[in-house]
Amino acid sequence: MANIYPNNNAALFGAWILANSNIRVTPARKIQIQTIITQAQTGGYVAQLYYSEFIAYTNQWYAQYLQYNNQEPAIIPTTYDPLTTAWLAALGTAPAQQTIYSVDAFFRQLRADGNLLLDYFFLFAQDNQANATINLFNPGNFAITEHNAPTWTAYQGYTGNGTNMYLSVNYIDSTSGTNYTLNNAMFGAYTRSTLAAASKSLMGSDDGTNYNYIYQRYTGNLMINIINGYASYNPANTLTQGNFLLQRTANNAINIYREGVSLGTNNAASTGLSSKQDYIMAVNNNGTPIDYNNNQYTCAYKGSGAINPVTFNSAVNLLMTNLGAHY
């Protein structure tokens, strides 16, 4: 189990619970909440299970806390992770306090786990739509373009219509990749909706020779391909909620994960990197979007196959929990 580094929002939430005379907590829960507060304030950590218990127990009061919090002056942390500082400096509109705290905790968690090897990470489930199109890791690079006005909802993300809505990323595998390379690659996205079986693409691209995609549902299965000629495989899958991650760690080593759990492996050899832009909510089929998805997306990302898929999944889930975007 990974360690979890509570953020400043967790500390403020915990302090609000303890100070609220209308909320009665047991002595044991008071100790748990105070531990979360202390660790958040000192940059410390708790076990993942311990933090999950805290979230499960206190979630009943979170909406009330947010309502209160919106009526109070913002309390800004004294220091941020360097990646948070760079991201904030690139934005035209300052994010809400909840978004800043959540992103900062995400960066700190990735840094602690050694999982910073990302070329892009787009956080769609935040408070500002324009900011949702900006790359958290390289804010000046690979911006998102919206096509046919996909629906955007604060703290939930983008939703497609399964017909013509999609997002394109100004990123081409063969020329843009730094951490994402031929035999050391991963990409994925987090979605919130339950979908029926059909050809629904999570994201990807191909240039007619090199194929790189995840089909979230494909006649009852999940179909994937990463840096291959047209040689996909179809592990069984009927679930369309959560974090889907496709990873290549060698010329002949592919793994697909949902929520940090492997759905299958494959030894198809890599061929070459796609020369077409990434599409999200569809596949870029040699310049044409196909197989549109009507799921709701909270984030999408791409980076090195050296990223640990289990601890990375924990960090993504913590981010979604802090933002109230978890399915």
TORVEXKOL-143466 format. One record per residue (C-alpha): residue in one letter; x, y, z. Coordinates in steps of 0.1 Angstrom, whole numbers, padded with zeros to 4 digits, always signed. Each point is the difference from the previous one (the first is absolute). Layout:
residues N
aXYZ ...
end
This chain:
residues 327
m+0000+0000+0000 a+0013+0035-0008 n+0004+0028+0025 i-0023+0029-0003 y+0011+0036+0006 p-0031+0020+0012 n-0003+0035-0015 n-0009+0033+0015 n-0037-0004-0009 a-0001-0032+0021 a+0015+0019+0029 l-0026+0028-0003 f-0028-0025-0004 g+0011-0020+0031 a+0004+0032+0020 w-0035+0011-0010 i-0015-0033+0011 l+0017+0002+0034 a-0011+0036+0005 n-0036-0006-0011 s-0022-0005+0031 n-0028-0016-0021 i+0023-0029-0010 r+0006-0026+0026 v+0030-0024-0005 t+0013-0027+0022 p+0033+0003+0019 a+0016-0024-0024 r-0012+0019-0030 k+0013+0033+0016 i+0034-0016+0002 q-0002-0011-0036 i-0011+0034-0013 q+0027+0018+0021 t+0026-0024-0015 i-0010+0010-0035 i+0001+0037+0010 t+0035-0004+0015 q+0014-0019-0029 a-0014+0025-0025 q+0015+0029+0018 t+0035-0016+0004 g+0002-0016-0035 g-0003-0035+0015 y-0019-0030-0012 v-0024-0027+0012 a-0007-0035-0014 q-0024-0001-0029 l-0025-0021+0019 y+0000+0025+0029 y-0007+0029-0023 s-0027-0020-0018 e-0017-0006+0033 f+0002+0038+0008 i-0016+0008-0034 a-0028-0026+0004 y-0009+0012+0035 t+0001+0037-0006 n-0014+0001-0036 q-0035+0005+0015 w+0010+0036+0010 y+0021+0010-0030 a-0028+0018-0020 q-0009+0020+0032 y+0037+0008+0004 l+0003+0013-0036 q-0031+0022+0005 y+0016+0015+0031 n+0034+0003-0016 n-0014+0020-0029 q-0012+0026+0025 e+0034+0003+0017 p+0032+0018-0011 a+0024-0023-0018 i+0028-0014+0021 i+0030-0005-0023 p+0029-0024+0009 t+0033+0016+0007 t+0019-0021-0025 y-0009-0021-0031 d+0017-0027-0019 p+0021+0015-0028 l-0023-0015-0026 t-0030+0017+0016 t+0018+0033-0001 a+0008-0004-0037 w-0035-0011-0008 l-0016+0029+0018 a+0023+0025-0017 a-0012-0012-0034 l-0037+0004+0006 g-0020+0030-0011 t-0026-0005+0028 a+0009-0011+0035 p-0016-0033+0009 a-0022-0005+0030 q+0016-0008+0033 q-0013-0036-0001 t+0017-0005-0034 i+0033+0014+0011 y+0002-0021+0031 s-0010-0031-0019 v+0026+0005-0028 d+0027+0008+0025 a-0007-0032+0019 f+0001-0019-0033 f+0034+0014-0009 r+0014-0007+0034 q-0014-0036-0001 l+0015-0007-0035 r+0034+0015+0012 a+0000-0022+0031 d-0008-0031-0021 g+0025+0008-0028 n-0027+0004-0026 l+0007+0034-0015 l+0009-0014-0035 l-0030+0015-0018 d-0001+0019-0033 y-0035+0012+0006 f-0028-0003+0026 f-0032+0019-0006 l-0023+0005+0029 f-0035+0004-0014 a-0018-0003+0034 q+0008+0035+0014 d-0018+0033+0004 n+0011+0018-0032 q-0006-0013-0035 a+0028+0020-0016 n+0025-0014+0026 a-0012-0035-0008 t+0016+0003-0034 i+0034+0008+0014 n+0027-0027+0007 l+0008-0002+0037 f+0035-0013-0007 n+0011+0023-0029 p-0025+0028+0002 g+0013+0016-0032 n-0001-0032-0021 f-0026-0024-0015 a-0032+0020+0007 i-0034-0016-0005 t-0023+0011-0028 e-0038-0006+0004 h-0018-0012-0030 n-0038+0004-0004 a-0004+0013+0035 p+0002-0030+0023 t-0019+0006+0032 w+0021+0012+0029 t-0011-0001+0037 a+0019+0015+0029 y+0018-0027+0021 q-0013-0028-0023 g+0017+0007-0034 y-0009-0004-0036 t-0028-0022-0014 g-0002-0010-0037 n-0032-0008-0019 g+0013-0031-0018 t-0006+0016-0034 n+0024+0029-0007 m+0014+0015+0032 y+0036-0006+0009 l+0032+0016+0012 s+0033+0002-0019 v+0034+0004+0017 n+0028+0020-0017 y+0022-0030+0005 i+0015-0024-0025 d+0017-0032+0012 s+0027+0000-0026 t+0011+0037+0006 s-0013+0011+0034 g+0008-0029+0023 t+0027+0006+0027 n-0010-0025+0027 y-0022-0020-0024 t+0023-0020-0023 l-0001-0031-0022 n+0004-0027+0025 n-0006+0020+0032 a-0035+0015-0001 m-0033+0003+0017 f-0032+0020-0004 g-0036+0000+0013 a-0030+0018+0014 y-0025+0000+0028 t-0037-0002-0008 r-0032+0001+0021 s-0029-0015-0019 t-0013-0035-0006 l-0002-0008-0037 a-0017-0028-0020 a+0021-0022-0023 a+0009+0017-0033 s+0031+0013-0018 k+0009+0028+0024 s+0035+0013-0001 l+0016+0015+0032 m+0028+0018-0019 g+0028-0006-0025 s+0014+0005-0035 d+0012-0019-0031 d+0017+0011-0032 g-0010-0030-0020 t+0031-0020+0010 n+0006+0006+0037 y-0030-0004+0024 n-0003+0013+0035 y-0034-0001+0017 i-0024-0013+0027 y-0035-0010-0008 q-0019+0001+0033 r-0028-0022-0013 y+0002-0021-0031 t-0029-0025-0003 g+0003-0009+0037 n+0038+0001+0002 l+0027+0025+0002 m+0022+0004-0031 i+0035+0015+0002 n+0031+0007-0020 i+0031+0019+0009 i+0028+0008-0025 n-0009-0029-0023 g-0009-0008-0035 y-0036-0011-0001 a+0003-0028+0025 s-0024+0008+0029 y-0013-0023+0027 n-0033-0001+0019 p+0001-0008+0037 a-0034-0006+0016 n-0015+0032+0015 t-0035+0012+0007 l+0008+0030+0022 t+0004+0035-0013 q+0005+0020+0033 g+0033+0008+0015 n+0036+0004-0011 f+0011-0019-0031 l+0038-0002-0006 l+0018-0016-0029 q+0037-0007+0005 r+0030-0013-0021 t+0032-0007+0018 a+0020-0018-0027 n-0002-0010-0037 n-0022-0030+0010 a-0016+0010+0032 i-0035+0017+0002 n-0023+0002+0030 i-0035+0015+0004 y-0013+0012+0034 r-0033+0011+0013 e+0001+0017+0034 g+0036-0014+0005 v-0010-0036-0006 s+0013-0018-0031 l-0026-0011-0025 g+0025-0018-0021 t+0034-0001-0017 n+0013-0004-0035 n+0033-0005-0018 a-0006+0017-0033 a+0031+0016-0012 s+0002+0038-0005 t+0003+0014-0035 g+0001+0038+0000 l-0014+0032+0014 s-0032+0016-0015 s+0004+0031-0020 k-0035+0013+0008 q-0014+0020+0029 d-0016-0017+0030 y-0038+0002+0002 i-0019-0004+0032 m-0037-0013-0002 a+0009-0015-0034 v+0029-0015-0020 n+0019+0021-0025 n-0001-0025-0029 n+0027+0014-0023 g-0015+0035+0003 t-0037-0009+0004 p-0018-0003+0034 i-0019-0033+0004 d-0017-0021+0027 y-0011+0029+0021 n-0005-0005+0037 n-0029+0014+0021 n+0017-0005+0034 q+0008+0028+0025 y+0038+0006+0003 t+0017+0014+0030 c+0036-0001-0012 a+0022-0014-0027 y+0038-0005+0000 k+0031-0014-0018 g+0035-0008+0011 s+0027-0026+0007 g-0006-0037+0004 a+0023+0002+0031 i-0029+0017+0020 n-0013-0025+0025 p-0036-0006-0011 v-0012-0010+0035 t+0014+0030+0020 f-0009+0023-0029 n-0036-0013+0001 s-0001+0007+0037 a+0011+0036-0006 v-0026+0005-0028 n-0027-0014+0023 l+0011+0023+0028 l-0002+0030-0024 m-0035-0010-0010 t-0011-0005+0036 n+0014+0034+0010 l-0019+0017-0029 g-0033-0019+0007 a+0004-0016-0035 h+0003-0036+0009 y-0026-0022-0017 
end
